[in-house]
Amino acid sequence: MIIGDLVVRKSYGGDVTFRVEEVWRNNAVIKGTEFRLLADSPMSDLVKVPADPMNGITKQAQIKAHQSLSSLKQERLQQAERGHELLSQSQTANASYFEMPGKVLHLDGDANYLHKSMRLYEQLRVPAEGYHVHESAMADALLKLLPRSRPDIVVITGHDGVLKKRQPYDLYSLSSYKNSQNFVSAIQVARQYDRNLDSLTIVAGACQSHFEALLRAGANFASSPGRILIHALDPVYVAAKASFTSIKDTVNMGDIFNHTISGSQGVGGVETRGSYRMGLPRLENLSTLKVTPSAI
């Protein structure tokens, strides 16, 4: 077994597919291909699998991800129709509307997931900047990035999990989590920059994160109410929904549950206004949106 192999864990029934990231002696560091899960495992517990696994929750997540992407694209078409209605109501000859979706600043503790996220933002035409930042450095990074980027939506994600080796563990104590405290610190920095939950929407957390602590710190949406694994792209779906929800409306929580692979046990939040605006007439310098993956 070598770095890059796809594997499952026998002790967990082979439910989640991982990629081998590191190997030393008789152990390996493995990373979920679909879920934001980072773990170590004895080599004896790992079984190599084909590139396209046909069972387990990994396959189910892939199917749900395709369905969610299709639903979001369908919503964009419906939004375009509403734009044409606005145009017809304006009674302006030879005019066209322009769109101003909310801008996303995405900080991710995992470089591979960041690249996947940026590709999805591009597919959905969400203006976004992405940065690979270790979870422990996110608070400091936001001090520099927020004034420079001036986003409408901030995504703070990466890897997390309950530290079950620390027995007994308390699900309501931040010390029981791998990175929830780092996410809380980053949220607090963002809220010091902008305290208004509607002018700066914060999406925070990863697998099994301390949901309540993230909300108390100031997040609008967070994982994970049920302390479950969340899909790598769940934070992106939430951010995209906020980006293209009108400023006149609040983000539909039912849609959030439908568009995220993990559902209501994976992501929750509070009422939040959208960041999307339409305008007339169309201006060429506002008609082109760019997605910019970057590095600190």
Summary of the structure (lengths in Angstrom):
residues: 296
radius of gyration: 20.0
end to end distance: 33.4
largest distance: 72.5
contacts: 1034
relative contact order: 0.15
helix: 40%
strand: 22%
